[in-house]
Amino acid sequence: MQDKDLKSFTILEAKMVKNSHEFYCSELMAVGLTKESCGSTECDTYDPRNGVRGRCRYHRNTYEPTDIEKILKIN
């Protein structure tokens, strides 16, 4: 905030999206559809958590903003 000369900054609380067909790949830094790409051996970065098959270690949940705001201020 000091580098950008900001006096305050508003952040929104996020909640995890449950039963979503989307996922975030932390390796590729991209969002995709679970049925189409994650867990597929066609993906070059696919690396199952258990070392055999199943959910990839880079598979992350997606989140959506809520109405809860926090304001950070510099004195």
mmCIF file of the N, C-alpha and C atoms, coordinates in Angstrom:
data_MODEL
# 
_entry.id   MODEL 
# 
loop_
_atom_site.group_PDB 
_atom_site.id 
_atom_site.type_symbol 
_atom_site.label_atom_id 
_atom_site.label_alt_id 
_atom_site.label_comp_id 
_atom_site.label_asym_id 
_atom_site.label_entity_id 
_atom_site.label_seq_id 
_atom_site.pdbx_PDB_ins_code 
_atom_site.Cartn_x 
_atom_site.Cartn_y 
_atom_site.Cartn_z 
_atom_site.occupancy 
_atom_site.B_iso_or_equiv 
_atom_site.pdbx_formal_charge 
_atom_site.auth_seq_id 
_atom_site.auth_comp_id 
_atom_site.auth_asym_id 
_atom_site.auth_atom_id 
_atom_site.pdbx_PDB_model_num 
ATOM 1   N N  . MET A 1 1  ? 0.828   -1.185  0.000   1.00 0.00 ? 1  MET A N  1 
ATOM 2   C CA . MET A 1 1  ? 0.000   0.000   0.000   1.00 0.00 ? 1  MET A CA 1 
ATOM 3   C C  . MET A 1 1  ? 0.871   1.247   0.000   1.00 0.00 ? 1  MET A C  1 
ATOM 4   N N  . GLN A 1 2  ? 1.965   1.195   0.739   1.00 0.00 ? 2  GLN A N  1 
ATOM 5   C CA . GLN A 1 2  ? 2.847   2.360   0.772   1.00 0.00 ? 2  GLN A CA 1 
ATOM 6   C C  . GLN A 1 2  ? 3.492   2.589   -0.586  1.00 0.00 ? 2  GLN A C  1 
ATOM 7   N N  . ASP A 1 3  ? 3.876   1.519   -1.270  1.00 0.00 ? 3  ASP A N  1 
ATOM 8   C CA . ASP A 1 3  ? 4.495   1.653   -2.593  1.00 0.00 ? 3  ASP A CA 1 
ATOM 9   C C  . ASP A 1 3  ? 3.557   2.305   -3.598  1.00 0.00 ? 3  ASP A C  1 
ATOM 10  N N  . LYS A 1 4  ? 2.253   2.037   -3.471  1.00 0.00 ? 4  LYS A N  1 
ATOM 11  C CA . LYS A 1 4  ? 1.255   2.586   -4.400  1.00 0.00 ? 4  LYS A CA 1 
ATOM 12  C C  . LYS A 1 4  ? 0.631   3.872   -3.871  1.00 0.00 ? 4  LYS A C  1 
ATOM 13  N N  . ASP A 1 5  ? 1.097   4.337   -2.712  1.00 0.00 ? 5  ASP A N  1 
ATOM 14  C CA . ASP A 1 5  ? 0.587   5.554   -2.071  1.00 0.00 ? 5  ASP A CA 1 
ATOM 15  C C  . ASP A 1 5  ? -0.915  5.460   -1.786  1.00 0.00 ? 5  ASP A C  1 
ATOM 16  N N  . LEU A 1 6  ? -1.351  4.303   -1.296  1.00 0.00 ? 6  LEU A N  1 
ATOM 17  C CA . LEU A 1 6  ? -2.754  4.099   -0.948  1.00 0.00 ? 6  LEU A CA 1 
ATOM 18  C C  . LEU A 1 6  ? -2.947  4.334   0.537   1.00 0.00 ? 6  LEU A C  1 
ATOM 19  N N  . LYS A 1 7  ? -4.009  5.018   0.899   1.00 0.00 ? 7  LYS A N  1 
ATOM 20  C CA . LYS A 1 7  ? -4.330  5.273   2.303   1.00 0.00 ? 7  LYS A CA 1 
ATOM 21  C C  . LYS A 1 7  ? -5.252  4.204   2.866   1.00 0.00 ? 7  LYS A C  1 
ATOM 22  N N  . SER A 1 8  ? -6.064  3.577   1.985   1.00 0.00 ? 8  SER A N  1 
ATOM 23  C CA . SER A 1 8  ? -6.939  2.491   2.410   1.00 0.00 ? 8  SER A CA 1 
ATOM 24  C C  . SER A 1 8  ? -7.119  1.514   1.254   1.00 0.00 ? 8  SER A C  1 
ATOM 25  N N  . PHE A 1 9  ? -7.541  0.318   1.620   1.00 0.00 ? 9  PHE A N  1 
ATOM 26  C CA . PHE A 1 9  ? -7.706  -0.738  0.629   1.00 0.00 ? 9  PHE A CA 1 
ATOM 27  C C  . PHE A 1 9  ? -8.873  -1.608  1.086   1.00 0.00 ? 9  PHE A C  1 
ATOM 28  N N  . THR A 1 10 ? -9.832  -1.873  0.216   1.00 0.00 ? 10 THR A N  1 
ATOM 29  C CA . THR A 1 10 ? -10.999 -2.684  0.553   1.00 0.00 ? 10 THR A CA 1 
ATOM 30  C C  . THR A 1 10 ? -10.819 -4.097  0.011   1.00 0.00 ? 10 THR A C  1 
ATOM 31  N N  . ILE A 1 11 ? -11.019 -5.079  0.884   1.00 0.00 ? 11 ILE A N  1 
ATOM 32  C CA . ILE A 1 11 ? -10.952 -6.472  0.463   1.00 0.00 ? 11 ILE A CA 1 
ATOM 33  C C  . ILE A 1 11 ? -12.304 -7.129  0.744   1.00 0.00 ? 11 ILE A C  1 
ATOM 34  N N  . LEU A 1 12 ? -12.646 -8.121  -0.062  1.00 0.00 ? 12 LEU A N  1 
ATOM 35  C CA . LEU A 1 12 ? -13.892 -8.855  0.124   1.00 0.00 ? 12 LEU A CA 1 
ATOM 36  C C  . LEU A 1 12 ? -13.591 -10.249 0.637   1.00 0.00 ? 12 LEU A C  1 
ATOM 37  N N  . GLU A 1 13 ? -14.395 -10.699 1.581   1.00 0.00 ? 13 GLU A N  1 
ATOM 38  C CA . GLU A 1 13 ? -14.253 -12.071 2.052   1.00 0.00 ? 13 GLU A CA 1 
ATOM 39  C C  . GLU A 1 13 ? -14.783 -12.996 0.956   1.00 0.00 ? 13 GLU A C  1 
ATOM 40  N N  . ALA A 1 14 ? -14.138 -14.134 0.786   1.00 0.00 ? 14 ALA A N  1 
ATOM 41  C CA . ALA A 1 14 ? -14.555 -15.085 -0.243  1.00 0.00 ? 14 ALA A CA 1 
ATOM 42  C C  . ALA A 1 14 ? -15.030 -16.375 0.402   1.00 0.00 ? 14 ALA A C  1 
ATOM 43  N N  . LYS A 1 15 ? -15.933 -17.065 -0.299  1.00 0.00 ? 15 LYS A N  1 
ATOM 44  C CA . LYS A 1 15 ? -16.379 -18.372 0.179   1.00 0.00 ? 15 LYS A CA 1 
ATOM 45  C C  . LYS A 1 15 ? -16.134 -19.407 -0.912  1.00 0.00 ? 15 LYS A C  1 
ATOM 46  N N  . MET A 1 16 ? -15.835 -20.626 -0.480  1.00 0.00 ? 16 MET A N  1 
ATOM 47  C CA . MET A 1 16 ? -15.554 -21.696 -1.420  1.00 0.00 ? 16 MET A CA 1 
ATOM 48  C C  . MET A 1 16 ? -16.836 -22.081 -2.156  1.00 0.00 ? 16 MET A C  1 
ATOM 49  N N  . VAL A 1 17 ? -16.707 -22.302 -3.451  1.00 0.00 ? 17 VAL A N  1 
ATOM 50  C CA . VAL A 1 17 ? -17.834 -22.757 -4.254  1.00 0.00 ? 17 VAL A CA 1 
ATOM 51  C C  . VAL A 1 17 ? -17.884 -24.278 -4.155  1.00 0.00 ? 17 VAL A C  1 
ATOM 52  N N  . LYS A 1 18 ? -18.995 -24.797 -3.630  1.00 0.00 ? 18 LYS A N  1 
ATOM 53  C CA . LYS A 1 18 ? -19.143 -26.242 -3.482  1.00 0.00 ? 18 LYS A CA 1 
ATOM 54  C C  . LYS A 1 18 ? -19.874 -26.811 -4.690  1.00 0.00 ? 18 LYS A C  1 
ATOM 55  N N  . ASN A 1 19 ? -19.548 -28.023 -5.054  1.00 0.00 ? 19 ASN A N  1 
ATOM 56  C CA . ASN A 1 19 ? -20.146 -28.715 -6.191  1.00 0.00 ? 19 ASN A CA 1 
ATOM 57  C C  . ASN A 1 19 ? -19.965 -27.948 -7.491  1.00 0.00 ? 19 ASN A C  1 
ATOM 58  N N  . SER A 1 20 ? -18.830 -27.302 -7.622  1.00 0.00 ? 20 SER A N  1 
ATOM 59  C CA . SER A 1 20 ? -18.530 -26.549 -8.838  1.00 0.00 ? 20 SER A CA 1 
ATOM 60  C C  . SER A 1 20 ? -17.913 -27.473 -9.880  1.00 0.00 ? 20 SER A C  1 
ATOM 61  N N  . HIS A 1 21 ? -18.193 -27.186 -11.131 1.00 0.00 ? 21 HIS A N  1 
ATOM 62  C CA . HIS A 1 21 ? -17.591 -27.948 -12.224 1.00 0.00 ? 21 HIS A CA 1 
ATOM 63  C C  . HIS A 1 21 ? -16.271 -27.309 -12.654 1.00 0.00 ? 21 HIS A C  1 
ATOM 64  N N  . GLU A 1 22 ? -15.931 -26.191 -12.008 1.00 0.00 ? 22 GLU A N  1 
ATOM 65  C CA . GLU A 1 22 ? -14.680 -25.503 -12.322 1.00 0.00 ? 22 GLU A CA 1 
ATOM 66  C C  . GLU A 1 22 ? -13.657 -25.771 -11.229 1.00 0.00 ? 22 GLU A C  1 
ATOM 67  N N  . PHE A 1 23 ? -12.396 -25.662 -11.585 1.00 0.00 ? 23 PHE A N  1 
ATOM 68  C CA . PHE A 1 23 ? -11.320 -25.821 -10.624 1.00 0.00 ? 23 PHE A CA 1 
ATOM 69  C C  . PHE A 1 23 ? -10.208 -24.852 -11.014 1.00 0.00 ? 23 PHE A C  1 
ATOM 70  N N  . TYR A 1 24 ? -9.288  -24.644 -10.091 1.00 0.00 ? 24 TYR A N  1 
ATOM 71  C CA . TYR A 1 24 ? -8.118  -23.822 -10.361 1.00 0.00 ? 24 TYR A CA 1 
ATOM 72  C C  . TYR A 1 24 ? -6.899  -24.729 -10.332 1.00 0.00 ? 24 TYR A C  1 
ATOM 73  N N  . CYS A 1 25 ? -6.067  -24.669 -11.369 1.00 0.00 ? 25 CYS A N  1 
ATOM 74  C CA . CYS A 1 25 ? -4.828  -25.442 -11.412 1.00 0.00 ? 25 CYS A CA 1 
ATOM 75  C C  . CYS A 1 25 ? -3.702  -24.548 -10.905 1.00 0.00 ? 25 CYS A C  1 
ATOM 76  N N  . SER A 1 26 ? -3.124  -24.907 -9.753  1.00 0.00 ? 26 SER A N  1 
ATOM 77  C CA . SER A 1 26 ? -2.067  -24.075 -9.168  1.00 0.00 ? 26 SER A CA 1 
ATOM 78  C C  . SER A 1 26 ? -0.753  -24.194 -9.932  1.00 0.00 ? 26 SER A C  1 
ATOM 79  N N  . GLU A 1 27 ? -0.588  -25.229 -10.734 1.00 0.00 ? 27 GLU A N  1 
ATOM 80  C CA . GLU A 1 27 ? 0.629   -25.389 -11.532 1.00 0.00 ? 27 GLU A CA 1 
ATOM 81  C C  . GLU A 1 27 ? 0.572   -24.537 -12.798 1.00 0.00 ? 27 GLU A C  1 
ATOM 82  N N  . LEU A 1 28 ? -0.569  -24.596 -13.498 1.00 0.00 ? 28 LEU A N  1 
ATOM 83  C CA . LEU A 1 28 ? -0.725  -23.837 -14.748 1.00 0.00 ? 28 LEU A CA 1 
ATOM 84  C C  . LEU A 1 28 ? -1.280  -22.433 -14.517 1.00 0.00 ? 28 LEU A C  1 
ATOM 85  N N  . MET A 1 29 ? -1.733  -22.173 -13.282 1.00 0.00 ? 29 MET A N  1 
ATOM 86  C CA . MET A 1 29 ? -2.369  -20.897 -12.933 1.00 0.00 ? 29 MET A CA 1 
ATOM 87  C C  . MET A 1 29 ? -3.507  -20.591 -13.896 1.00 0.00 ? 29 MET A C  1 
ATOM 88  N N  . ALA A 1 30 ? -4.430  -21.556 -14.025 1.00 0.00 ? 30 ALA A N  1 
ATOM 89  C CA . ALA A 1 30 ? -5.550  -21.420 -14.937 1.00 0.00 ? 30 ALA A CA 1 
ATOM 90  C C  . ALA A 1 30 ? -6.785  -22.091 -14.350 1.00 0.00 ? 30 ALA A C  1 
ATOM 91  N N  . VAL A 1 31 ? -7.953  -21.639 -14.808 1.00 0.00 ? 31 VAL A N  1 
ATOM 92  C CA . VAL A 1 31 ? -9.216  -22.234 -14.417 1.00 0.00 ? 31 VAL A CA 1 
ATOM 93  C C  . VAL A 1 31 ? -9.657  -23.173 -15.524 1.00 0.00 ? 31 VAL A C  1 
ATOM 94  N N  . GLY A 1 32 ? -10.203 -24.319 -15.144 1.00 0.00 ? 32 GLY A N  1 
ATOM 95  C CA . GLY A 1 32 ? -10.673 -25.280 -16.134 1.00 0.00 ? 32 GLY A CA 1 
ATOM 96  C C  . GLY A 1 32 ? -11.919 -25.983 -15.662 1.00 0.00 ? 32 GLY A C  1 
ATOM 97  N N  . LEU A 1 33 ? -12.457 -26.846 -16.492 1.00 0.00 ? 33 LEU A N  1 
ATOM 98  C CA . LEU A 1 33 ? -13.615 -27.655 -16.148 1.00 0.00 ? 33 LEU A CA 1 
ATOM 99  C C  . LEU A 1 33 ? -13.139 -29.025 -15.695 1.00 0.00 ? 33 LEU A C  1 
ATOM 100 N N  . THR A 1 34 ? -13.608 -29.470 -14.529 1.00 0.00 ? 34 THR A N  1 
ATOM 101 C CA . THR A 1 34 ? -13.144 -30.707 -13.919 1.00 0.00 ? 34 THR A CA 1 
ATOM 102 C C  . THR A 1 34 ? -13.291 -31.906 -14.845 1.00 0.00 ? 34 THR A C  1 
ATOM 103 N N  . LYS A 1 35 ? -14.440 -32.068 -15.457 1.00 0.00 ? 35 LYS A N  1 
ATOM 104 C CA . LYS A 1 35 ? -14.692 -33.248 -16.283 1.00 0.00 ? 35 LYS A CA 1 
ATOM 105 C C  . LYS A 1 35 ? -13.830 -33.265 -17.543 1.00 0.00 ? 35 LYS A C  1 
ATOM 106 N N  . GLU A 1 36 ? -13.406 -32.096 -18.020 1.00 0.00 ? 36 GLU A N  1 
ATOM 107 C CA . GLU A 1 36 ? -12.674 -32.026 -19.279 1.00 0.00 ? 36 GLU A CA 1 
ATOM 108 C C  . GLU A 1 36 ? -11.170 -32.169 -19.136 1.00 0.00 ? 36 GLU A C  1 
ATOM 109 N N  . SER A 1 37 ? -10.610 -31.647 -18.049 1.00 0.00 ? 37 SER A N  1 
ATOM 110 C CA . SER A 1 37 ? -9.153  -31.610 -18.020 1.00 0.00 ? 37 SER A CA 1 
ATOM 111 C C  . SER A 1 37 ? -8.504  -32.105 -16.734 1.00 0.00 ? 37 SER A C  1 
ATOM 112 N N  . CYS A 1 38 ? -8.979  -31.744 -15.573 1.00 0.00 ? 38 CYS A N  1 
ATOM 113 C CA . CYS A 1 38 ? -8.273  -32.141 -14.361 1.00 0.00 ? 38 CYS A CA 1 
ATOM 114 C C  . CYS A 1 38 ? -8.496  -33.621 -14.053 1.00 0.00 ? 38 CYS A C  1 
ATOM 115 N N  . GLY A 1 39 ? -7.428  -34.284 -13.750 1.00 0.00 ? 39 GLY A N  1 
ATOM 116 C CA . GLY A 1 39 ? -7.489  -35.708 -13.490 1.00 0.00 ? 39 GLY A CA 1 
ATOM 117 C C  . GLY A 1 39 ? -7.268  -36.521 -14.745 1.00 0.00 ? 39 GLY A C  1 
ATOM 118 N N  . SER A 1 40 ? -7.018  -35.819 -15.823 1.00 0.00 ? 40 SER A N  1 
ATOM 119 C CA . SER A 1 40 ? -6.820  -36.483 -17.109 1.00 0.00 ? 40 SER A CA 1 
ATOM 120 C C  . SER A 1 40 ? -5.338  -36.735 -17.341 1.00 0.00 ? 40 SER A C  1 
ATOM 121 N N  . THR A 1 41 ? -5.019  -37.906 -17.829 1.00 0.00 ? 41 THR A N  1 
ATOM 122 C CA . THR A 1 41 ? -3.624  -38.214 -18.136 1.00 0.00 ? 41 THR A CA 1 
ATOM 123 C C  . THR A 1 41 ? -3.153  -37.463 -19.379 1.00 0.00 ? 41 THR A C  1 
ATOM 124 N N  . GLU A 1 42 ? -4.075  -36.777 -20.051 1.00 0.00 ? 42 GLU A N  1 
ATOM 125 C CA . GLU A 1 42 ? -3.711  -35.960 -21.212 1.00 0.00 ? 42 GLU A CA 1 
ATOM 126 C C  . GLU A 1 42 ? -3.005  -34.677 -20.794 1.00 0.00 ? 42 GLU A C  1 
ATOM 127 N N  . CYS A 1 43 ? -3.139  -34.277 -19.549 1.00 0.00 ? 43 CYS A N  1 
ATOM 128 C CA . CYS A 1 43 ? -2.503  -33.057 -19.054 1.00 0.00 ? 43 CYS A CA 1 
ATOM 129 C C  . CYS A 1 43 ? -1.035  -33.352 -18.759 1.00 0.00 ? 43 CYS A C  1 
ATOM 130 N N  . ASP A 1 44 ? -0.145  -32.529 -19.274 1.00 0.00 ? 44 ASP A N  1 
ATOM 131 C CA . ASP A 1 44 ? 1.293   -32.729 -19.077 1.00 0.00 ? 44 ASP A CA 1 
ATOM 132 C C  . ASP A 1 44 ? 1.731   -32.551 -17.627 1.00 0.00 ? 44 ASP A C  1 
ATOM 133 N N  . THR A 1 45 ? 0.960   -31.794 -16.839 1.00 0.00 ? 45 THR A N  1 
ATOM 134 C CA . THR A 1 45 ? 1.343   -31.541 -15.449 1.00 0.00 ? 45 THR A CA 1 
ATOM 135 C C  . THR A 1 45 ? 0.580   -32.419 -14.464 1.00 0.00 ? 45 THR A C  1 
ATOM 136 N N  . TYR A 1 46 ? -0.241  -33.348 -14.957 1.00 0.00 ? 46 TYR A N  1 
ATOM 137 C CA . TYR A 1 46 ? -1.024  -34.228 -14.089 1.00 0.00 ? 46 TYR A CA 1 
ATOM 138 C C  . TYR A 1 46 ? -0.102  -35.018 -13.166 1.00 0.00 ? 46 TYR A C  1 
ATOM 139 N N  . ASP A 1 47 ? -0.348  -34.893 -11.858 1.00 0.00 ? 47 ASP A N  1 
ATOM 140 C CA . ASP A 1 47 ? 0.474   -35.557 -10.844 1.00 0.00 ? 47 ASP A CA 1 
ATOM 141 C C  . ASP A 1 47 ? -0.454  -35.977 -9.705  1.00 0.00 ? 47 ASP A C  1 
ATOM 142 N N  . PRO A 1 48 ? -0.967  -37.211 -9.721  1.00 0.00 ? 48 PRO A N  1 
ATOM 143 C CA . PRO A 1 48 ? -1.943  -37.628 -8.709  1.00 0.00 ? 48 PRO A CA 1 
ATOM 144 C C  . PRO A 1 48 ? -1.389  -37.544 -7.283  1.00 0.00 ? 48 PRO A C  1 
ATOM 145 N N  . ARG A 1 49 ? -2.248  -37.142 -6.361  1.00 0.00 ? 49 ARG A N  1 
ATOM 146 C CA . ARG A 1 49 ? -1.845  -36.978 -4.959  1.00 0.00 ? 49 ARG A CA 1 
ATOM 147 C C  . ARG A 1 49 ? -1.351  -38.276 -4.345  1.00 0.00 ? 49 ARG A C  1 
ATOM 148 N N  . ASN A 1 50 ? -1.964  -39.390 -4.729  1.00 0.00 ? 50 ASN A N  1 
ATOM 149 C CA . ASN A 1 50 ? -1.565  -40.668 -4.138  1.00 0.00 ? 50 ASN A CA 1 
ATOM 150 C C  . ASN A 1 50 ? -0.471  -41.368 -4.943  1.00 0.00 ? 50 ASN A C  1 
ATOM 151 N N  . GLY A 1 51 ? 0.010   -40.727 -5.999  1.00 0.00 ? 51 GLY A N  1 
ATOM 152 C CA . GLY A 1 51 ? 1.085   -41.289 -6.799  1.00 0.00 ? 51 GLY A CA 1 
ATOM 153 C C  . GLY A 1 51 ? 0.642   -42.310 -7.830  1.00 0.00 ? 51 GLY A C  1 
ATOM 154 N N  . VAL A 1 52 ? -0.670  -42.632 -7.854  1.00 0.00 ? 52 VAL A N  1 
ATOM 155 C CA . VAL A 1 52 ? -1.168  -43.644 -8.787  1.00 0.00 ? 52 VAL A CA 1 
ATOM 156 C C  . VAL A 1 52 ? -2.183  -43.043 -9.753  1.00 0.00 ? 52 VAL A C  1 
ATOM 157 N N  . ARG A 1 53 ? -3.329  -42.585 -9.228  1.00 0.00 ? 53 ARG A N  1 
ATOM 158 C CA . ARG A 1 53 ? -4.379  -41.971 -10.044 1.00 0.00 ? 53 ARG A CA 1 
ATOM 159 C C  . ARG A 1 53 ? -5.323  -41.209 -9.123  1.00 0.00 ? 53 ARG A C  1 
ATOM 160 N N  . GLY A 1 54 ? -6.213  -40.441 -9.739  1.00 0.00 ? 54 GLY A N  1 
ATOM 161 C CA . GLY A 1 54 ? -7.184  -39.678 -8.957  1.00 0.00 ? 54 GLY A CA 1 
ATOM 162 C C  . GLY A 1 54 ? -6.913  -38.193 -9.031  1.00 0.00 ? 54 GLY A C  1 
ATOM 163 N N  . ARG A 1 55 ? -7.308  -37.501 -7.976  1.00 0.00 ? 55 ARG A N  1 
ATOM 164 C CA . ARG A 1 55 ? -7.218  -36.038 -7.941  1.00 0.00 ? 55 ARG A CA 1 
ATOM 165 C C  . ARG A 1 55 ? -5.766  -35.581 -8.023  1.00 0.00 ? 55 ARG A C  1 
ATOM 166 N N  . CYS A 1 56 ? -5.535  -34.621 -8.890  1.00 0.00 ? 56 CYS A N  1 
ATOM 167 C CA . CYS A 1 56 ? -4.195  -34.077 -9.108  1.00 0.00 ? 56 CYS A CA 1 
ATOM 168 C C  . CYS A 1 56 ? -3.786  -33.204 -7.917  1.00 0.00 ? 56 CYS A C  1 
ATOM 169 N N  . ARG A 1 57 ? -2.525  -33.205 -7.588  1.00 0.00 ? 57 ARG A N  1 
ATOM 170 C CA . ARG A 1 57 ? -2.035  -32.393 -6.471  1.00 0.00 ? 57 ARG A CA 1 
ATOM 171 C C  . ARG A 1 57 ? -2.140  -30.888 -6.738  1.00 0.00 ? 57 ARG A C  1 
ATOM 172 N N  . TYR A 1 58 ? -2.348  -30.486 -7.989  1.00 0.00 ? 58 TYR A N  1 
ATOM 173 C CA . TYR A 1 58 ? -2.460  -29.067 -8.329  1.00 0.00 ? 58 TYR A CA 1 
ATOM 174 C C  . TYR A 1 58 ? -3.901  -28.587 -8.399  1.00 0.00 ? 58 TYR A C  1 
ATOM 175 N N  . HIS A 1 59 ? -4.861  -29.495 -8.197  1.00 0.00 ? 59 HIS A N  1 
ATOM 176 C CA . HIS A 1 59 ? -6.289  -29.164 -8.246  1.00 0.00 ? 59 HIS A CA 1 
ATOM 177 C C  . HIS A 1 59 ? -6.651  -28.345 -7.008  1.00 0.00 ? 59 HIS A C  1 
ATOM 178 N N  . ARG A 1 60 ? -7.232  -27.163 -7.219  1.00 0.00 ? 60 ARG A N  1 
ATOM 179 C CA . ARG A 1 60 ? -7.669  -26.296 -6.116  1.00 0.00 ? 60 ARG A CA 1 
ATOM 180 C C  . ARG A 1 60 ? -9.125  -25.912 -6.333  1.00 0.00 ? 60 ARG A C  1 
ATOM 181 N N  . ASN A 1 61 ? -9.814  -25.601 -5.233  1.00 0.00 ? 61 ASN A N  1 
ATOM 182 C CA . ASN A 1 61 ? -11.202 -25.156 -5.305  1.00 0.00 ? 61 ASN A CA 1 
ATOM 183 C C  . ASN A 1 61 ? -11.282 -23.737 -5.854  1.00 0.00 ? 61 ASN A C  1 
ATOM 184 N N  . THR A 1 62 ? -12.478 -23.356 -6.291  1.00 0.00 ? 62 THR A N  1 
ATOM 185 C CA . THR A 1 62 ? -12.704 -21.981 -6.710  1.00 0.00 ? 62 THR A CA 1 
ATOM 186 C C  . THR A 1 62 ? -13.487 -21.263 -5.616  1.00 0.00 ? 62 THR A C  1 
ATOM 187 N N  . TYR A 1 63 ? -13.409 -19.956 -5.614  1.00 0.00 ? 63 TYR A N  1 
ATOM 188 C CA . TYR A 1 63 ? -14.049 -19.131 -4.592  1.00 0.00 ? 63 TYR A CA 1 
ATOM 189 C C  . TYR A 1 63 ? -14.820 -18.001 -5.244  1.00 0.00 ? 63 TYR A C  1 
ATOM 190 N N  . GLU A 1 64 ? -15.841 -17.509 -4.521  1.00 0.00 ? 64 GLU A N  1 
ATOM 191 C CA . GLU A 1 64 ? -16.603 -16.363 -4.994  1.00 0.00 ? 64 GLU A CA 1 
ATOM 192 C C  . GLU A 1 64 ? -16.689 -15.339 -3.869  1.00 0.00 ? 64 GLU A C  1 
ATOM 193 N N  . PRO A 1 65 ? -16.783 -14.061 -4.221  1.00 0.00 ? 65 PRO A N  1 
ATOM 194 C CA . PRO A 1 65 ? -16.823 -13.028 -3.184  1.00 0.00 ? 65 PRO A CA 1 
ATOM 195 C C  . PRO A 1 65 ? -18.157 -13.040 -2.436  1.00 0.00 ? 65 PRO A C  1 
ATOM 196 N N  . THR A 1 66 ? -18.116 -12.607 -1.186  1.00 0.00 ? 66 THR A N  1 
ATOM 197 C CA . THR A 1 66 ? -19.330 -12.425 -0.390  1.00 0.00 ? 66 THR A CA 1 
ATOM 198 C C  . THR A 1 66 ? -19.569 -10.921 -0.245  1.00 0.00 ? 66 THR A C  1 
ATOM 199 N N  . ASP A 1 67 ? -20.572 -10.563 0.520   1.00 0.00 ? 67 ASP A N  1 
ATOM 200 C CA . ASP A 1 67 ? -20.868 -9.141  0.758   1.00 0.00 ? 67 ASP A CA 1 
ATOM 201 C C  . ASP A 1 67 ? -20.068 -8.580  1.935   1.00 0.00 ? 67 ASP A C  1 
ATOM 202 N N  . ILE A 1 68 ? -19.238 -9.393  2.562   1.00 0.00 ? 68 ILE A N  1 
ATOM 203 C CA . ILE A 1 68 ? -18.475 -8.951  3.729   1.00 0.00 ? 68 ILE A CA 1 
ATOM 204 C C  . ILE A 1 68 ? -17.210 -8.234  3.268   1.00 0.00 ? 68 ILE A C  1 
ATOM 205 N N  . GLU A 1 69 ? -17.097 -6.980  3.677   1.00 0.00 ? 69 GLU A N  1 
ATOM 206 C CA . GLU A 1 69 ? -15.941 -6.157  3.291   1.00 0.00 ? 69 GLU A CA 1 
ATOM 207 C C  . GLU A 1 69 ? -15.080 -5.844  4.507   1.00 0.00 ? 69 GLU A C  1 
ATOM 208 N N  . LYS A 1 70 ? -13.812 -5.746  4.274   1.00 0.00 ? 70 LYS A N  1 
ATOM 209 C CA . LYS A 1 70 ? -12.856 -5.291  5.289   1.00 0.00 ? 70 LYS A CA 1 
ATOM 210 C C  . LYS A 1 70 ? -12.081 -4.140  4.658   1.00 0.00 ? 70 LYS A C  1 
ATOM 211 N N  . ILE A 1 71 ? -11.866 -3.104  5.435   1.00 0.00 ? 71 ILE A N  1 
ATOM 212 C CA . ILE A 1 71 ? -11.116 -1.954  4.935   1.00 0.00 ? 71 ILE A CA 1 
ATOM 213 C C  . ILE A 1 71 ? -9.811  -1.866  5.727   1.00 0.00 ? 71 ILE A C  1 
ATOM 214 N N  . LEU A 1 72 ? -8.724  -1.947  5.015   1.00 0.00 ? 72 LEU A N  1 
ATOM 215 C CA . LEU A 1 72 ? -7.404  -1.794  5.624   1.00 0.00 ? 72 LEU A CA 1 
ATOM 216 C C  . LEU A 1 72 ? -6.964  -0.349  5.456   1.00 0.00 ? 72 LEU A C  1 
ATOM 217 N N  . LYS A 1 73 ? -6.454  0.240   6.526   1.00 0.00 ? 73 LYS A N  1 
ATOM 218 C CA . LYS A 1 73 ? -6.023  1.642   6.472   1.00 0.00 ? 73 LYS A CA 1 
ATOM 219 C C  . LYS A 1 73 ? -4.618  1.782   7.024   1.00 0.00 ? 73 LYS A C  1 
ATOM 220 N N  . ILE A 1 74 ? -3.892  2.728   6.463   1.00 0.00 ? 74 ILE A N  1 
ATOM 221 C CA . ILE A 1 74 ? -2.570  3.083   6.977   1.00 0.00 ? 74 ILE A CA 1 
ATOM 222 C C  . ILE A 1 74 ? -2.728  4.398   7.735   1.00 0.00 ? 74 ILE A C  1 
ATOM 223 N N  . ASN A 1 75 ? -2.209  4.409   8.940   1.00 0.00 ? 75 ASN A N  1 
ATOM 224 C CA . ASN A 1 75 ? -2.280  5.649   9.744   1.00 0.00 ? 75 ASN A CA 1 
ATOM 225 C C  . ASN A 1 75 ? -1.221  6.619   9.305   1.00 0.00 ? 75 ASN A C  1 
# 
